[in-house]
């Protein structure tokens, strides 16, 4: 027999009463607990009602005492539900000292977390009996239940626009005072950052190109610049290349040495100091590589959640989107629907974790059949939903990919063809393929040589 049957859920009514009593006798107490507790943290229904009323008074900047609280509860016809004025008086008399209100609030919060864990456990147990769902989906829902506990989910409630405006004004004021400050994660390239103001939290960014144009190399440069220059933790999902290949490319880019020489061992003595310094830099860089050859969006979300919990993840890169597996229920003949589901899932990950997600994508062969080879939004392979779900769509175009005699050898055009919250445009970067490294172009120079 389960020894927990018949037990009350975790709670501490004395701590709940002490919090409410402290708020009623000390005008500064609410400032200390307003961002620690929500009404649902209280076990007692009466205490939940009282704390909601206290929050309303606090938001109106009204005094919080026996008189104002009694009046507030009477106004919404809830005074009798909590036990009347006598219960409020008992709260005032029961508080040992208002000075320890934060400690009381922490006790209430801890008991609330334990109750949420119990609820999550019950939900997980129920999911285990659902034999009609795919196991992978059940596992995702189970992890989501536990993830919600750790995040102390308060974002499900509607938020007044006044609260959002206050935070927005602070951000705008800071940007005005610190002109040039990026709102997002740096790409490491000045002109691209000027266009995008960095990669924005919760954005899905599609980086698309034909094979061998340089999309993986550029994505790795983004990872390097974010992790090394800005110390932003980066999660890199590589389904096309092994972690050893990824590290070799990062090492080449950081050391600025020839990749072929590195892979064949044909290095000069002068290369070794640069490689040694690059290895030291990379060892300190918060870059985390997952080279699983087969992944689903659910698995990416699960692993990204864990990485977020352990390392405060700041950027996710997926190489590349068409290698992800969607739901098997779509069958082999509905790849368009499958990719649509994948793109929506990646956007959901960006929203949930509040980090930019850069997803690399192939382009359709339609590009090759046109006289002008510059990519268009319609060239996104397998799905029009990529354009719809993405906040930013960038294409890479290399003239020397099609014309070996061009004077623009080594120059890559980054074509920003969709930018939900800003301008579109084009940025030129210099690509040294042997180093797998991109550079800003100095426009003051008359001639650019790769």
C-alpha positions as CSV (number, residue, x, y, z in Angstrom):
1,X,0.0,0.0,0.0
2,X,1.2,3.5,-0.9
3,X,2.3,5.1,2.4
4,X,1.5,8.6,1.0
5,X,-2.2,7.9,0.5
6,X,-4.2,10.2,2.7
7,X,-1.4,12.6,3.3
8,X,-1.9,16.4,2.8
9,X,0.2,18.0,0.0
10,X,3.3,19.9,1.2
11,X,2.3,23.2,2.8
12,X,3.1,25.5,5.8
13,X,0.1,27.5,6.9
14,X,2.1,29.3,9.6
15,X,4.5,30.6,7.0
16,X,1.6,31.7,4.8
17,X,0.0,33.6,7.7
18,X,3.4,35.1,8.6
19,X,3.8,36.5,5.0
20,X,0.4,38.0,4.9
21,X,0.7,39.4,8.5
22,X,4.1,41.0,7.7
23,X,2.6,42.6,4.6
24,X,-0.2,44.1,6.7
25,X,2.1,45.5,9.5
26,X,5.1,46.7,7.4
27,X,4.7,48.8,4.3
28,X,8.1,47.7,2.9
29,X,7.3,44.0,3.2
30,X,5.4,43.8,0.0
31,X,8.4,45.2,-2.0
32,X,10.4,42.3,-0.8
33,X,7.9,39.5,-1.7
34,X,6.0,40.9,-4.7
35,X,8.4,39.2,-7.2
36,X,9.0,36.1,-5.1
37,X,5.4,34.8,-4.7
38,X,2.2,34.5,-6.8
39,X,-1.2,33.8,-5.3
40,X,-1.1,30.1,-6.4
41,X,2.0,29.6,-4.2
42,X,-0.4,29.7,-1.1
43,X,-2.0,26.4,-0.2
44,X,-4.9,27.9,1.6
45,X,-7.7,29.1,-0.7
46,X,-8.4,32.0,1.7
47,X,-4.7,33.0,1.7
48,X,-4.7,32.9,-2.1
49,X,-7.7,35.3,-2.2
50,X,-6.0,37.6,0.3
51,X,-2.7,37.7,-1.6
52,X,-4.5,38.6,-4.8
53,X,-6.3,41.5,-3.1
54,X,-2.9,42.6,-1.6
55,X,-1.4,42.5,-5.1
56,X,-4.2,44.7,-6.4
57,X,-3.6,47.3,-3.7
58,X,0.1,47.1,-4.4
59,X,-0.3,47.7,-8.1
60,X,-2.5,50.7,-7.4
61,X,0.1,52.0,-4.9
62,X,-2.6,52.1,-2.2
63,X,-1.6,51.6,1.5
64,X,-1.8,48.0,2.6
65,X,-3.3,47.6,6.0
66,X,-6.4,46.1,7.8
67,X,-8.7,48.9,6.7
68,X,-7.7,49.0,3.0
69,X,-7.6,45.3,2.7
70,X,-11.0,44.8,4.3
71,X,-12.4,47.4,2.0
72,X,-10.8,45.8,-1.1
73,X,-12.2,42.3,-0.2
74,X,-15.6,43.8,0.5
75,X,-15.6,45.5,-2.9
76,X,-15.2,42.2,-4.7
77,X,-17.5,40.3,-2.3
78,X,-14.7,38.0,-1.1
79,X,-14.5,39.1,2.6
80,X,-16.8,36.4,3.9
81,X,-15.0,33.7,1.8
82,X,-11.7,34.3,3.7
83,X,-13.4,34.3,7.2
84,X,-14.2,37.9,7.6
85,X,-12.3,40.7,9.4
86,X,-11.5,38.4,12.3
87,X,-9.3,36.2,10.1
88,X,-7.4,39.3,8.9
89,X,-6.9,40.4,12.5
90,X,-5.5,37.0,13.4
91,X,-3.0,37.3,10.6
92,X,-1.7,40.6,12.1
93,X,-1.5,39.0,15.5
94,X,0.2,35.8,14.4
95,X,3.3,37.3,12.6
96,X,6.4,36.9,14.8
97,X,8.3,39.7,13.1
98,X,8.0,41.4,9.7
99,X,11.7,41.6,9.4
100,X,11.9,37.9,8.4
101,X,9.2,38.2,5.6
102,X,11.6,37.0,2.9
103,X,12.4,33.9,4.8
104,X,8.7,33.2,5.3
105,X,8.1,33.8,1.6
106,X,10.9,31.3,0.7
107,X,9.2,28.6,2.8
108,X,5.9,29.2,1.1
109,X,7.6,29.1,-2.3
110,X,9.4,25.9,-1.6
111,X,6.2,24.1,-0.5
112,X,4.6,25.4,-3.7
113,X,7.4,23.9,-5.8
114,X,6.9,20.5,-4.0
115,X,3.2,20.6,-4.8
116,X,3.9,21.3,-8.4
117,X,6.4,18.4,-8.5
118,X,3.6,16.2,-7.2
119,X,1.2,17.4,-9.8
120,X,3.8,16.9,-12.5
121,X,4.4,13.4,-11.3
122,X,0.7,12.6,-11.4
123,X,0.6,14.0,-15.0
124,X,3.6,11.9,-16.0
125,X,2.0,8.8,-14.5
126,X,-1.1,9.4,-16.5
127,X,0.9,9.9,-19.7
128,X,2.5,6.5,-19.1
129,X,-0.9,4.9,-19.6
130,X,-1.6,6.6,-22.9
131,X,-0.6,3.9,-25.4
132,X,-2.1,5.8,-28.4
133,X,0.6,8.4,-28.4
134,X,4.1,8.1,-29.8
135,X,6.7,7.4,-27.1
136,X,8.8,10.4,-28.2
137,X,5.8,12.8,-27.8
138,X,5.0,11.4,-24.4
139,X,8.6,11.8,-23.3
140,X,8.5,15.4,-24.5
141,X,5.3,16.2,-22.6
142,X,6.8,14.6,-19.5
143,X,9.9,16.7,-19.7
144,X,7.8,19.8,-20.4
145,X,5.9,19.1,-17.2
146,X,9.1,19.0,-15.1
147,X,10.6,21.9,-17.0
148,X,7.5,24.0,-16.1
149,X,8.1,23.3,-12.5
150,X,11.7,24.5,-12.6
151,X,10.7,27.6,-14.5
152,X,7.9,28.4,-12.0
153,X,5.5,29.1,-14.8
154,X,3.9,32.5,-14.4
155,X,3.9,33.5,-18.0
156,X,0.6,31.7,-18.8
157,X,-1.3,34.7,-17.3
158,X,-2.1,37.7,-19.4
159,X,0.3,40.6,-18.7
160,X,-1.0,44.2,-18.6
161,X,0.5,46.3,-21.3
162,X,1.5,48.8,-18.7
163,X,4.0,46.3,-17.3
164,X,5.4,45.6,-20.8
165,X,5.7,49.3,-21.6
166,X,7.7,49.9,-18.5
167,X,10.3,47.3,-19.5
168,X,10.2,48.5,-23.1
169,X,10.9,52.1,-22.1
170,X,13.9,51.0,-19.9
171,X,15.3,49.1,-22.9
172,X,14.7,52.0,-25.3
173,X,16.3,54.4,-22.9
174,X,19.3,52.2,-22.5
175,X,19.8,51.8,-26.2
176,X,19.5,55.6,-26.6
177,X,22.1,56.2,-23.9
178,X,24.4,53.5,-25.2
179,X,24.1,54.1,-29.0
180,X,25.4,51.1,-31.0
181,X,24.5,48.6,-28.2
182,X,23.2,45.4,-29.8
183,X,19.8,44.2,-28.7
184,X,20.7,40.7,-29.6
185,X,23.6,38.2,-29.9
186,X,26.4,39.5,-32.1
187,X,27.1,37.9,-35.4
188,X,30.7,39.2,-35.2
189,X,30.3,41.1,-38.4
190,X,29.8,44.9,-38.2
191,X,27.6,45.6,-41.2
192,X,25.4,42.5,-40.5
193,X,25.0,43.5,-36.9
194,X,24.0,47.0,-38.0
195,X,21.3,45.5,-40.2
196,X,19.9,43.0,-37.7
197,X,21.1,44.6,-34.4
198,X,22.3,41.1,-33.6
199,X,20.4,37.9,-33.5
200,X,17.3,38.6,-31.4
201,X,16.0,36.4,-28.6
202,X,13.0,34.2,-29.6
203,X,13.8,34.7,-33.4
204,X,14.0,31.9,-35.9
205,X,16.7,32.8,-38.4
206,X,16.9,30.8,-41.7
207,X,20.3,30.7,-43.3
208,X,20.0,29.1,-46.8
209,X,22.3,28.4,-49.7
210,X,23.2,25.9,-52.3
211,X,25.7,23.2,-51.3
212,X,29.4,24.2,-50.8
213,X,28.6,28.0,-50.8
214,X,29.7,28.3,-47.1
215,X,26.6,28.2,-44.9
216,X,28.1,25.8,-42.3
217,X,31.3,27.8,-42.3
218,X,29.4,31.0,-41.7
219,X,27.3,29.4,-39.0
220,X,30.5,28.2,-37.2
221,X,31.8,31.8,-37.5
222,X,28.6,33.0,-35.8
223,X,29.2,30.4,-33.1
224,X,32.8,31.5,-32.6
225,X,32.1,35.2,-32.5
226,X,29.2,34.8,-30.1
227,X,31.1,32.4,-27.7
228,X,34.6,33.9,-27.9
229,X,33.9,37.6,-28.2
230,X,30.6,37.9,-26.3
231,X,30.9,34.8,-24.0
232,X,27.4,33.7,-25.1
233,X,26.9,29.9,-24.7
234,X,26.1,28.3,-28.0
235,X,24.5,25.0,-28.7
236,X,25.5,23.6,-32.1
237,X,23.5,20.6,-33.5
238,X,25.4,19.1,-36.4
239,X,23.7,16.2,-38.2
240,X,25.9,16.4,-41.3
241,X,29.4,16.4,-39.8
242,X,31.0,14.8,-36.8
243,X,32.1,16.7,-33.8
244,X,35.7,16.1,-34.8
245,X,35.1,17.7,-38.2
246,X,33.3,20.6,-36.6
247,X,36.2,21.2,-34.1
248,X,38.7,21.0,-36.9
249,X,36.8,23.8,-38.8
250,X,36.5,25.9,-35.7
251,X,40.2,25.4,-35.1
252,X,41.1,26.5,-38.6
253,X,38.9,29.6,-38.4
254,X,40.3,30.6,-35.0
255,X,43.9,29.9,-35.8
256,X,43.6,31.2,-39.4
257,X,45.4,28.2,-40.8
258,X,44.8,26.1,-43.9
259,X,42.2,23.4,-43.2
260,X,43.7,21.0,-45.7
261,X,47.1,21.3,-44.2
262,X,45.6,20.7,-40.7
263,X,43.7,17.5,-41.9
264,X,46.8,16.1,-43.7
265,X,49.4,17.1,-41.1
266,X,51.2,19.2,-43.7
267,X,51.7,22.1,-41.3
268,X,54.7,24.5,-41.2
269,X,56.5,25.2,-37.9
270,X,54.9,28.7,-37.9
271,X,51.4,27.2,-37.8
272,X,51.8,25.5,-34.4
273,X,51.9,28.6,-32.2
274,X,48.7,29.8,-33.8
275,X,47.1,26.4,-33.4
276,X,48.2,26.3,-29.8
277,X,46.7,29.7,-29.0
278,X,43.5,28.8,-30.9
279,X,43.1,25.6,-28.9
280,X,43.5,27.6,-25.6
281,X,40.8,30.0,-26.8
282,X,38.4,27.3,-27.9
283,X,38.9,25.4,-24.7
284,X,37.5,28.4,-22.8
285,X,34.7,29.0,-25.3
286,X,31.1,28.0,-24.2
287,X,30.4,26.0,-27.4
288,X,28.5,22.7,-27.0
289,X,28.3,20.3,-29.9
290,X,25.8,17.6,-30.5
291,X,26.7,15.5,-33.6
292,X,23.8,13.0,-33.5
293,X,23.2,12.1,-37.1
294,X,19.4,11.7,-36.7
295,X,17.4,14.1,-34.6
296,X,13.8,15.2,-34.3
297,X,12.7,18.7,-33.2
298,X,11.4,17.1,-29.9
299,X,15.0,15.8,-29.2
300,X,16.5,19.2,-30.0
301,X,14.0,20.9,-27.6
302,X,14.8,18.3,-24.9
303,X,18.5,18.7,-25.2
304,X,18.4,22.5,-25.5
305,X,16.3,22.7,-22.3
306,X,18.9,20.7,-20.5
307,X,21.7,22.9,-21.9
308,X,19.7,26.0,-20.9
309,X,19.3,24.7,-17.3
310,X,23.0,23.9,-17.0
311,X,24.7,26.6,-19.0
312,X,22.3,29.5,-19.6
313,X,22.2,28.9,-23.4
314,X,22.2,32.0,-25.5
315,X,22.2,30.8,-29.1
316,X,21.1,27.6,-30.9
317,X,22.4,26.6,-34.4
318,X,20.9,23.7,-36.3
319,X,22.9,22.3,-39.3
320,X,20.8,21.6,-41.2
321,X,17.0,21.7,-41.2
322,X,16.3,19.2,-44.0
323,X,18.1,16.5,-42.0
324,X,15.7,16.7,-39.1
325,X,13.1,14.0,-38.9
326,X,9.5,15.1,-38.4
327,X,6.5,13.1,-37.3
328,X,6.3,9.6,-38.9
329,X,2.6,10.0,-39.1
330,X,3.0,12.1,-42.2
331,X,4.4,9.3,-44.2
332,X,7.2,9.4,-46.8
333,X,5.2,11.2,-49.4
334,X,4.4,14.4,-47.4
335,X,7.8,16.0,-46.9
336,X,6.4,19.5,-47.3
337,X,4.0,19.0,-44.3
338,X,6.9,17.4,-42.4
339,X,9.2,20.4,-43.0
340,X,6.4,22.8,-42.1
341,X,6.0,21.0,-38.8
342,X,9.8,21.1,-38.2
343,X,10.0,24.9,-38.9
344,X,7.1,25.6,-36.5
345,X,8.8,23.4,-33.8
346,X,12.1,25.3,-34.2
347,X,10.2,28.6,-33.8
348,X,8.5,27.2,-30.7
349,X,11.9,26.3,-29.3
350,X,13.1,29.9,-29.9
351,X,10.0,31.3,-28.1
352,X,10.1,28.8,-25.2
353,X,13.8,29.3,-24.4
354,X,13.9,33.0,-25.5
355,X,17.0,32.5,-27.6
356,X,17.7,33.0,-31.3
357,X,17.7,29.8,-33.3
358,X,19.7,29.8,-36.5
359,X,18.5,26.9,-38.8
360,X,20.6,26.2,-41.9
361,X,18.6,25.2,-45.0
362,X,19.2,23.9,-48.5
363,X,17.8,25.7,-51.5
364,X,15.9,24.0,-54.3
365,X,17.6,23.4,-57.7
366,X,15.4,26.0,-59.2
367,X,18.2,28.5,-58.6
368,X,20.4,26.7,-61.1
369,X,17.8,26.9,-63.9
370,X,17.6,30.7,-63.8
371,X,19.9,33.0,-65.7
372,X,20.3,35.1,-62.6
373,X,21.4,32.8,-59.8
374,X,20.6,35.0,-56.8
375,X,18.3,33.1,-54.5
376,X,14.7,34.1,-53.8
377,X,12.3,33.3,-51.0
378,X,10.5,30.9,-53.4
379,X,13.7,28.8,-53.6
380,X,13.5,27.6,-49.9
381,X,13.4,23.9,-50.3
382,X,10.4,21.7,-49.3
383,X,8.2,24.3,-47.7
384,X,6.7,27.7,-48.0
385,X,6.2,27.7,-44.2
386,X,9.9,28.3,-43.7
387,X,9.4,31.8,-45.0
388,X,6.2,32.2,-42.9
389,X,7.7,30.9,-39.6
390,X,11.1,32.6,-39.9
391,X,11.7,36.1,-38.4
392,X,14.8,36.5,-40.6
393,X,15.7,34.8,-43.9
394,X,19.2,35.1,-45.2
395,X,20.7,33.7,-48.4
396,X,24.3,33.3,-49.3
397,X,25.3,34.0,-52.9
398,X,28.8,33.6,-54.4
399,X,29.5,34.9,-57.8
400,X,32.6,32.8,-58.1
401,X,30.5,29.7,-57.5
402,X,29.1,30.2,-61.0
403,X,31.8,32.3,-62.7
404,X,35.4,31.2,-61.9
405,X,36.8,34.3,-63.7
406,X,34.9,36.9,-61.8
407,X,36.8,39.8,-60.1
408,X,34.6,39.2,-57.0
409,X,36.4,36.0,-56.1
410,X,36.1,35.2,-52.4
411,X,33.2,37.6,-51.8
412,X,30.0,36.3,-50.4
413,X,26.8,38.3,-50.5
414,X,24.6,37.8,-47.5
415,X,21.1,38.6,-48.8
416,X,18.6,39.5,-46.1
417,X,15.4,38.8,-47.9
418,X,13.1,38.8,-44.9
419,X,13.4,40.7,-41.6
420,X,10.2,40.8,-39.6
421,X,11.3,43.7,-37.4
422,X,13.7,45.6,-39.5
423,X,15.1,46.4,-43.0
424,X,16.1,43.9,-45.6
425,X,19.3,44.4,-47.5
426,X,22.7,43.0,-48.6
427,X,26.0,42.6,-46.8
428,X,29.3,41.6,-48.4
429,X,31.7,39.4,-46.5
430,X,35.1,38.1,-47.5
431,X,35.3,34.3,-47.3
432,X,38.7,32.6,-47.1
433,X,37.6,29.0,-47.8
434,X,40.9,27.4,-46.9
435,X,40.5,28.9,-43.3
436,X,36.7,28.4,-43.2
437,X,36.7,32.0,-42.0
438,X,34.7,35.1,-42.9
439,X,35.9,38.7,-42.6
440,X,34.3,42.1,-42.7
441,X,35.2,44.0,-45.9
442,X,37.0,47.3,-45.5
443,X,35.3,49.5,-48.0
444,X,38.1,52.0,-47.8
445,X,40.3,49.7,-49.8
446,X,40.2,50.1,-53.5
447,X,40.7,46.4,-54.1
448,X,39.8,43.4,-52.1
449,X,42.0,40.3,-52.5
450,X,41.1,36.9,-51.1
